[in-house]
Amino acid sequence: MSDEQLADFGLLPEHGPLVRAMGGALSMFATLLSRNGSIETREVADLLGIYAVATSEADKAEGLILGCWAAMLRDLADATNH
């Protein structure tokens, strides 16, 4: 996720490395779960997106970060058809 995309979510560029690193780690775990047949990456992305929306009601910044991660997982799911 680029700094421009993070800015679209209302996050500052200095958040970029942390958001991207955690999103990448979540993508790796979602891939492993999908490969194991436990849950599809798309479902993880959708659930995280729902959690992001709910979280943003109490803490907008936290919800935005979770939303970024959900978007990263959705992109992965689209790229791998999972």
N, C-alpha and C positions, 0 to 999 in steps of 0.2 A: 504494500500500500504506500503510495507516494505521499510526500508532505502536502501536496496540493489536495489529495483526497482526504487526508487528515483534517486539513483546514475546512473542507466541506462539512466535516462532522463537528466543527467547532473546537478542534484540538490544536494545540500549539506545536510547531515543528519539533521542539525538544522532546515531545512525547513520542515522536515517531519511532525511534529505535526500540523502545520498550514495547510499544503496541505491536510493532512488526515481529519482534522476537517472541512475544507470548502468543501471537496469532499463529506464527510458524510452528511453535511447540504444540498448540492445540490442533493444528492441521495434521501434524505427525501422529498424535494420539487418535484422532478421528480416522485417519487412514488405517492405522493398525486395527482399530475396532471394526472398521468396514471389511478389511481383508479377512479378519477372523470370523466374520458373519454375525457379529453381535448387533451392529446397528449401522445403517448407511450414513455416509458423511452428510448427505442432504438432510436427514432427520436431525443429526446433531446440530447442523446449522440452523434449522428451523426452531429447534428447542432453545438454542442459545439466543436466537433473535427474539423469541417470546420473553425469555428471561431479561434480555436487554431492555425491552419496552417496559416491563414491570419495574425493573430496577430504576429506570430513568424517572419514574414518578417520585422516588425518594432522593435520588442523587443523579442529576442530569449528566455530569461528567463521567461517572461510572457507567451509566447506561450507554453513553456514546462510545466508550471504549469497548464494552461488550458488543455493541452493534457493529463496530469495526471488525471484531473477531468473527462475528456471525457472517459478515460480508465476505471475509477471507475464506471461511469454510464453504460458503455458497459458491464462490469462484472455483475453489478446488473441486467441489462436487460437480459443477458444470464441466470442468476440464476433464474429469475422469469418469463422468456419467455414473456417479454413485450418489 
